[in-house]
Amino acid sequence: MPGRALAAGLVVLLVLLAAACGSSAQNDTIYPACNGISPDGLASESTNAGACPTHPTMLTGKGMVGAVCGSAADCLPYCCGCTNGTSALVAQCSGGSCLDGSDTCCLFTQQCAN
């Protein structure tokens, strides 16, 4: 009997995991952005040609991941590409701390693709 309950529990877990893997940022109300990160506090800067600037004027921060920040300008920017071939420097301050490049680039890619 305990073996049957365990097997049923595993089946439920697998169904839940499969449903979570099938969700996307566009249709998932629980995690509406990359890794559950809100796009609030995301900032980008690019050249007129749609490239990452060599000498940015706005995103000049040095804050590493987890550093305290008041805005994205306090955080170290990352050069992120878009599906349309353009790129931009992107930084994000969320909840008072700088986020990593993976999350910020993921959010930027979602925004520039729309």
C-alpha positions in Angstrom: 0.0 0.0 0.0 2.7 2.6 0.8 4.4 1.7 -2.5 1.2 2.5 -4.4 0.9 6.0 -2.6 4.5 6.7 -3.4 4.0 5.8 -7.1 0.9 8.0 -7.3 2.9 10.9 -5.7 5.6 10.5 -8.3 3.1 10.6 -11.1 1.6 13.8 -9.8 5.1 15.3 -9.4 6.0 14.4 -13.0 2.8 15.9 -14.3 3.5 19.1 -12.4 7.1 19.3 -13.7 5.9 18.7 -17.3 3.4 21.4 -17.0 6.0 23.8 -15.6 8.4 23.0 -18.4 5.8 23.8 -21.0 5.1 27.3 -19.6 6.6 30.3 -21.2 7.2 33.9 -20.1 4.3 35.0 -22.3 1.7 32.8 -20.8 2.9 32.0 -17.3 1.2 34.2 -14.7 3.2 33.0 -11.8 6.6 33.7 -13.4 5.9 36.4 -15.9 9.6 37.1 -16.8 12.9 35.2 -16.9 13.6 33.2 -13.8 10.6 34.9 -12.2 12.3 38.3 -12.4 10.1 41.3 -13.2 11.3 43.6 -15.9 11.0 46.5 -13.5 14.3 48.4 -13.1 15.6 47.2 -16.5 17.4 49.8 -18.6 19.2 49.5 -22.0 21.5 51.8 -24.0 22.5 51.3 -27.6 24.1 53.2 -30.5 22.1 54.6 -33.4 23.2 51.5 -35.4 21.7 49.2 -32.8 24.9 48.0 -31.2 26.4 48.1 -27.7 28.1 51.4 -27.1 31.9 51.3 -26.5 31.6 54.4 -24.3 28.1 54.4 -22.7 26.7 57.7 -21.3 23.9 56.3 -19.1 24.8 52.7 -18.1 28.2 53.4 -16.5 27.7 51.5 -13.2 30.2 49.2 -11.6 27.9 47.3 -9.3 28.3 43.5 -9.5 25.6 40.9 -9.0 23.9 41.5 -5.7 25.4 44.9 -5.1 23.1 47.5 -3.6 21.7 49.9 -6.2 19.2 52.7 -6.5 18.7 52.3 -10.3 20.1 50.3 -13.2 22.7 53.0 -13.8 24.4 51.8 -10.6 24.8 48.2 -12.0 27.5 46.8 -14.3 25.9 46.5 -17.8 26.0 43.5 -20.1 26.0 43.5 -23.9 22.9 41.6 -24.9 21.8 40.6 -28.4 18.3 40.6 -29.8 16.6 38.2 -32.2 16.4 41.0 -34.8 20.2 41.3 -35.0 20.6 44.4 -32.8 22.2 44.6 -29.4 22.4 46.9 -26.4 24.0 47.4 -23.1 21.5 46.2 -20.4 21.5 46.5 -16.6 18.9 45.9 -14.0 18.4 47.0 -10.4 15.6 45.0 -8.9 14.6 45.1 -5.2 17.6 47.3 -4.4 20.2 44.9 -5.9 21.9 44.4 -9.2 20.9 41.4 -11.2 23.1 39.1 -13.3 23.6 39.2 -17.0 21.6 36.0 -17.8 18.4 37.5 -16.3 18.9 41.0 -17.7 19.7 39.7 -21.2 16.7 37.3 -21.1 14.4 40.2 -20.2 15.9 42.4 -22.8 15.5 39.7 -25.5 11.8 39.4 -24.6 11.3 43.1 -24.8 13.1 43.7 -28.1 11.4 40.7 -29.7 8.0 42.3 -29.2 
